[in-house]
């Protein structure tokens, strides 16, 4: 167990779990660049896993390592059962105590577990006893600004047996608004002995560097920054290892990756579901180009695969024409 933790810490980069985002397809695209960063799966409900064991959300590829399968729930024994089922597939079991979404927290899961920390501690203890892989916990600064208990909470997770921590530097009440307060993480880092990864607003090499300077964290966990830029984890890894800044992908490269992302989602889920699944990502892939909003509005209305390919090629052509006219 110590070997995989040391490997993860040495790279200083992970990809945080994102519901409906960090599926097999996205993870494979990230792996084309980074072979060594930890990547987490989508959040897997311990309640749902108890009923459905063969679904796309738990699929993995041969290159899908190091990987963390993230589980959610609030019943210790059921969480332990889910962790045991996933143990043979994963390098790490990650426990979700940070999701801020209402439909998750209203059931007592996600960041709602920061309000009864004793239950959260019991979950970690029970899961830890059930598996022989490392256990990590992802949580936030607190449920609200008035109830920031992240330092005490992190200490309790360590006492319960957690092997490392990922903390999103916002409260649950903030959801994803405002700015992540990386400086607050420093208090947690210096109050525990286990590794701490900082999460929130890591969208570039510069923000990764700033985050580590302010937080004293052992590494960064990239969330939404990877959307439309699957090479970002590798570029940050490379910078931390060598001090060299690699170029940001061009719009041509992004459109190529978007096309393969679409093709692979269709291969995994079928045409109808695959196209619907990728719609939420169009804006990220074409962000920054002229008329991006217009192009996104057009793409999300297309249901036919061949029409989608034609639209993407036309966008590529128009982007090049615009660039030439500006020379």
C-alpha positions in Angstrom: 0.0 0.0 0.0 2.8 2.4 0.8 4.3 1.9 -2.7 1.2 3.2 -4.5 0.9 6.2 -2.1 4.6 7.1 -2.7 4.1 6.9 -6.4 1.1 9.2 -6.3 2.8 11.7 -4.1 5.9 11.7 -6.2 3.9 12.9 -9.2 2.1 15.6 -7.2 -0.9 15.5 -9.6 -4.3 13.7 -9.6 -7.5 14.0 -11.4 -10.5 14.5 -9.1 -13.7 12.5 -9.4 -16.4 14.3 -11.4 -19.9 12.8 -11.8 -20.8 12.2 -15.4 -17.3 13.3 -16.5 -14.4 11.1 -15.3 -15.7 8.0 -17.1 -13.6 5.3 -18.9 -13.4 7.4 -22.1 -12.1 10.6 -20.5 -9.6 8.6 -18.4 -8.3 6.8 -21.5 -7.8 10.2 -23.2 -5.9 11.5 -20.2 -3.8 8.4 -20.2 -2.6 9.1 -23.7 -0.6 11.9 -22.0 0.0 11.0 -18.4 0.7 7.4 -17.5 1.4 8.1 -13.8 -1.1 10.5 -12.3 -3.9 9.2 -10.1 -7.3 9.4 -11.8 -10.6 9.0 -9.9 -13.7 7.5 -11.3 -17.1 9.1 -11.2 -18.8 8.9 -7.9 -20.3 5.5 -7.4 -23.3 5.1 -5.1 -22.9 2.4 -2.6 -26.7 2.0 -2.6 -26.8 1.7 -6.4 -23.8 -0.7 -6.6 -25.6 -3.0 -4.3 -28.2 -3.6 -7.0 -26.2 -3.1 -10.3 -22.7 -4.6 -10.6 -22.3 -4.6 -14.3 -22.5 -1.1 -15.6 -20.4 1.4 -17.6 -19.5 3.4 -14.5 -17.3 0.6 -13.1 -15.6 -0.4 -16.4 -11.8 0.2 -16.7 -9.1 -0.5 -19.2 -5.7 -2.1 -18.9 -4.0 1.3 -18.8 -6.4 2.7 -16.2 -3.9 2.8 -13.3 -3.2 4.3 -10.9 -6.9 4.6 -10.4 -9.2 5.5 -7.4 -12.7 4.2 -7.4 -14.8 6.8 -5.5 -17.8 5.6 -3.5 -20.6 7.6 -1.8 -23.1 6.8 0.9 -23.7 7.2 4.6 -24.2 3.6 5.8 -20.9 2.2 7.0 -21.6 -1.5 6.3 -23.0 -0.8 2.8 -20.0 1.4 2.0 -17.7 -1.3 3.2 -19.5 -3.8 1.0 -19.1 -1.6 -2.1 -15.4 -1.0 -1.3 -14.9 -4.8 -1.0 -16.6 -5.4 -4.4 -14.4 -2.8 -6.1 -11.2 -3.7 -4.3 -9.8 -6.0 -7.1 -10.3 -3.3 -9.7 -8.7 -0.4 -8.0 -5.5 0.9 -6.5 -7.3 3.1 -4.0 -10.8 3.4 -2.5 -11.8 7.1 -2.3 -14.7 8.1 -0.1 -16.9 11.1 -1.2 -17.5 13.5 1.6 -17.3 16.6 -0.5 -20.1 16.5 -3.2 -22.2 19.7 -2.6 -25.1 18.8 -4.9 -28.5 18.9 -3.1 -29.8 15.6 -4.3 -26.7 14.0 -2.8 -26.5 16.0 0.5 -30.2 15.8 1.2 -29.8 12.0 1.6 -27.0 12.4 4.0 -24.2 11.7 1.5 -21.3 13.8 0.2 -20.5 17.0 2.1 -23.4 16.4 4.4 -21.1 13.9 6.2 -19.1 16.9 7.5 -22.0 17.7 9.8 -21.9 14.4 11.7 -18.1 13.8 11.7 -18.5 10.8 14.0 -20.5 9.0 11.3 -17.9 10.0 8.7 -15.2 8.6 11.0 -17.1 5.4 11.4 -17.5 5.0 7.6 -13.7 5.3 7.1 -13.0 2.8 9.9 -15.4 0.3 8.5 -14.2 0.7 4.9 -10.6 0.5 6.0 -11.1 -2.8 7.8 -12.8 -4.3 4.7 -10.1 -3.7 2.1 -6.4 -4.2 1.6 -5.9 -1.1 -0.6 -5.3 2.4 0.6 -8.3 4.5 1.5 -8.6 8.2 0.8 -11.2 10.8 1.7 -12.3 13.9 -0.3 -14.1 16.7 1.6 -14.5 20.5 1.7 -13.6 23.3 4.1 -17.0 22.7 5.8 -20.7 22.8 5.2 -21.0 26.6 5.6 -18.6 29.5 6.2 -19.7 29.5 9.9 -19.1 25.7 10.3 -15.6 25.3 8.8 -14.4 22.2 10.6 -12.0 20.9 8.0 -8.9 20.8 10.2 -10.6 18.8 13.0 -12.4 16.7 10.3 -9.1 15.8 8.6 -7.6 14.8 11.9 -10.5 12.5 12.5 -10.2 10.9 9.1 -6.5 10.3 9.8 -7.4 8.7 13.2 -10.0 6.5 11.4 -7.3 5.1 9.1 -7.4 7.3 6.0 -4.1 7.0 4.0 -4.5 10.4 2.4 -6.8 13.4 1.9 -8.1 15.5 -0.9 -9.7 18.8 0.1 -11.7 21.1 -2.1 -11.0 24.6 -0.9 -14.6 25.8 -0.8 -17.5 25.2 1.6 -20.5 23.2 0.6 -22.6 26.4 0.6 -20.3 27.9 -2.0 -20.8 25.0 -4.4 -18.5 26.1 -7.2 -18.9 29.8 -6.9 -16.3 32.3 -5.8 -12.6 31.4 -5.6 -11.1 28.4 -3.9 -9.2 29.5 -0.8 -6.0 27.5 -1.1 -4.3 29.3 1.8 -6.7 27.7 4.3 -5.4 24.2 3.3 -2.1 25.0 5.0 -3.7 24.6 8.5 -4.9 21.2 7.6 -1.6 20.1 6.0 0.3 21.0 9.2 -2.2 19.3 11.5 -2.0 15.8 9.9 0.7 13.3 9.0 -0.9 11.8 5.9 -0.5 13.4 2.5 -2.9 16.2 1.5 -3.9 17.1 -2.1 -5.5 20.5 -2.8 -8.5 20.8 -5.1 -10.4 23.7 -6.6 -9.6 26.1 -9.5 -6.6 24.2 -10.8 -6.8 25.1 -14.5 -3.2 25.7 -15.6 0.4 25.2 -14.7 0.4 28.6 -13.1 -2.6 27.9 -10.8 -1.1 24.6 -9.8 2.1 26.2 -8.8 0.3 29.0 -6.9 -1.9 26.5 -5.1 1.1 24.5 -3.8 2.8 27.7 -2.7 -0.2 28.9 -0.7 -1.4 25.5 0.6 1.9 23.6 1.3 -0.1 20.6 0.0 1.7 17.5 -1.3 0.0 17.8 -4.7 -3.0 19.1 -6.6 -6.2 17.4 -7.7 -7.5 18.8 -11.0 -11.2 19.0 -11.5 -13.0 21.1 -14.1 -9.6 22.2 -15.5 -9.3 19.0 -17.4 -12.5 19.6 -19.3 -11.5 20.3 -22.9 -7.8 20.0 -22.0 -7.0 16.3 -21.3 -3.2 17.1 -21.5 -3.3 19.4 -18.5 -2.5 16.8 -15.8 0.6 15.8 -17.9 1.7 19.3 -18.5 1.5 20.1 -14.7 3.3 16.8 -13.9 6.0 17.6 -16.4 6.4 21.1 -15.0 6.7 19.9 -11.4 9.3 17.3 -12.5 11.4 19.4 -14.9 10.5 23.1 -14.6 9.6 23.1 -18.3 6.3 24.5 -19.6 4.9 22.5 -22.4 2.7 24.2 -25.0 -1.1 24.4 -24.5 -3.0 22.4 -27.1 -4.0 24.3 -30.3 -7.6 24.4 -31.4 -6.8 21.8 -34.1 -5.6 19.4 -31.4 -8.6 20.1 -29.2 -11.0 19.4 -32.1 -9.2 16.2 -32.9 -9.5 15.1 -29.2 -13.2 16.2 -29.1 -13.9 14.0 -32.2 -12.2 11.0 -30.6 -14.0 11.7 -27.3 -17.3 11.7 -29.2 -16.4 8.5 -31.1 -15.4 6.7 -28.0 -18.5 7.7 -26.0 -20.6 6.4 -28.8 -18.6 3.1 -28.8 -19.1 2.8 -25.1 -22.7 3.9 -24.8 -24.3 3.8 -28.3 -25.0 6.7 -30.6 -28.0 8.4 -28.8 -26.5 8.3 -25.3 -23.0 8.9 -26.5 -23.9 12.1 -28.3 -26.0 13.4 -25.4 -23.2 12.5 -22.9 -20.6 14.7 -24.8 -22.9 17.8 -25.2 -21.9 19.2 -21.8 -18.3 19.3 -23.0 -18.5 21.2 -26.3 -18.1 24.6 -24.7 -14.9 23.6 -23.0 -13.3 22.2 -26.1 -14.0 25.3 -28.2 -13.6 27.9 -25.4 -11.6 30.9 -26.4 -12.3 30.8 -30.2 -14.3 33.5 -31.9 -18.0 32.7 -32.1 -17.6 29.9 -29.5 -21.1 30.5 -28.0 -22.7 30.3 -31.5 -20.8 27.1 -32.3 -21.8 25.5 -29.0 -25.4 26.4 -29.5 -25.3 24.7 -32.9 -23.5 21.6 -31.7 -25.8 20.8 -28.8 -28.7 20.6 -31.2 -27.2 18.0 -33.5 -28.3 14.4 -32.9 -26.8 12.8 -36.0 -23.2 11.5 -35.9 -22.3 12.3 -39.5 -23.8 15.8 -39.3 -21.7 16.3 -36.1 -18.5 15.4 -37.9 -19.3 17.8 -40.7 -20.1 20.6 -38.2 -16.8 20.1 -36.4 -14.8 20.2 -39.7 -16.6 23.3 -40.8 -15.8 24.9 -37.4 -12.2 24.0 -37.9 -12.2 25.5 -41.4 -13.8 28.7 -40.2 -11.4 29.1 -37.3 -8.5 28.7 -39.8 -10.1 31.3 -42.2 -10.5 33.7 -39.3 -6.9 33.3 -38.3 -5.7 33.9 -41.9 -7.8 37.0 -42.2 -6.2 38.4 -39.0 -2.6 37.9 -40.2 
